[in-house]
Amino acid sequence: MKVNFIDLQGQYQSLKEEIDAAIAEVLDSSAYILGPSVSHFEQTFAEYCACREAIGVNSGTSALILALKALRIGPGDEVITAANTFIATVAAIVQTGATPVLVDADPFTRLIDIDEIEKAITKKTKAIIPVHLYGLMADMDRINAIADKHDLFVIEDAAQAHGARLKDRPAGSYGILGCFSFYPAKNLGAYGEGGAIVTSNKKLAKKIRKLRDHGSERKYFHDYMGYNARMDGIQGAVLGVKLKYLDEWNQSRNDIADLYREALSGMPIKLPQEFKHFYQVYHQFVIETDVRNELQQYLSRNDIGTLIHYPVPIHKQKAYKKAGLKKVAFPVTERFCETVLSLPMCPRLKAAQVEYIAVKMREFFGSR
Ligand SMILES: Cc1ncc(COP(=O)(O)O)c(C=O)c1O
């Protein structure tokens, strides 16, 4: 048996007719950039996120940059975020000229350690960017309470958490702005690059709409120094079709997570935890083990694809040696880099495949 880490082709084949028709409509209309397919997706995605507006952009990284720019964050400002995240969260802060201030991970949630946030706040702090890593939302009630107390903005990095909920309120709706990525492998993935910002603040939405298009609302009249960060019509069309299936796919991910929990029980590994009031969307199913590298190699030899999210922490990346990161230790994040392993996870994963992975893992641990 072969188990790929993810099966994007299978998903496309299951929706081929609908997707092909939606793409053909864009091609026939020549609305290649923005246009009706993007507007339609923006409306439905805003609703999905319980927000008044969604602005489609060309990547999750652009979404974060535009969010920060819209809040006038830049040189001299500090932005607090998680040490345990994908590089784009921190890159976006640096791109604006602001200084990222990293906070170590909580060993249980693996997300930003909320108890440590207040210690990182200074007079220069303008915003907090919690990251809903692997499909689990950060505790936004607690983070918003800290932000309110210190008069800070909260921007959610929800790139890995489309449809995740805390007390039935969706990811993206807790911060003043919520940023999403539609990288193909995400829970809601485009067929190319894509991203969105959601908000219920009409003023900010208007500004971000301009920022994504060279700071203009009216062609050739520029109110801000903006960007070219517009969403393609084809991506809007693809996302519009796929959004209808997102809840179903997220539920399948939860069902697969349950199968994993049962099949892997009793093994010397740490499984992702469930938390009361949180609906996770298992963007990744991440286990922890001290023999991560050996296990990954063993699974690979048995045709099982796995990935490491992430092997090198941001503060140890070559690119960030000179980014002005404060010299603070991040032992929990560093430990995760040595122990985490993402097992195959996508809505189409079969029970028999989960069983095969479990058999191979039992074999691996049994032989040690
Ligand atoms: C947590 C996180 N933030 C930001 C991004 C950036 O998104 P994109 O790749 O669409 O620029 C990603 C995904 O790639 C991500 O996983």
The ligand as an ORCA input file, in Angstrom:
! r2SCAN-3c Opt
* xyz 0 1
  C       0.536     29.794      9.528
  C       0.721     30.328      8.130
  N       0.772     31.651      7.945
  C       0.911     32.187      6.723
  C       1.005     31.400      5.596
  C       1.262     32.055      4.285
  O       0.364     31.746      3.301
  P       0.791     31.729      1.752
  O       1.658     30.535      1.531
  O      -0.500     31.642      1.035
  O       1.504     33.007      1.470
  C       0.920     30.002      5.741
  C       0.916     29.043      4.623
  O       1.611     28.870      3.756
  C       0.784     29.460      7.043
  O       0.731     28.133      7.225
*
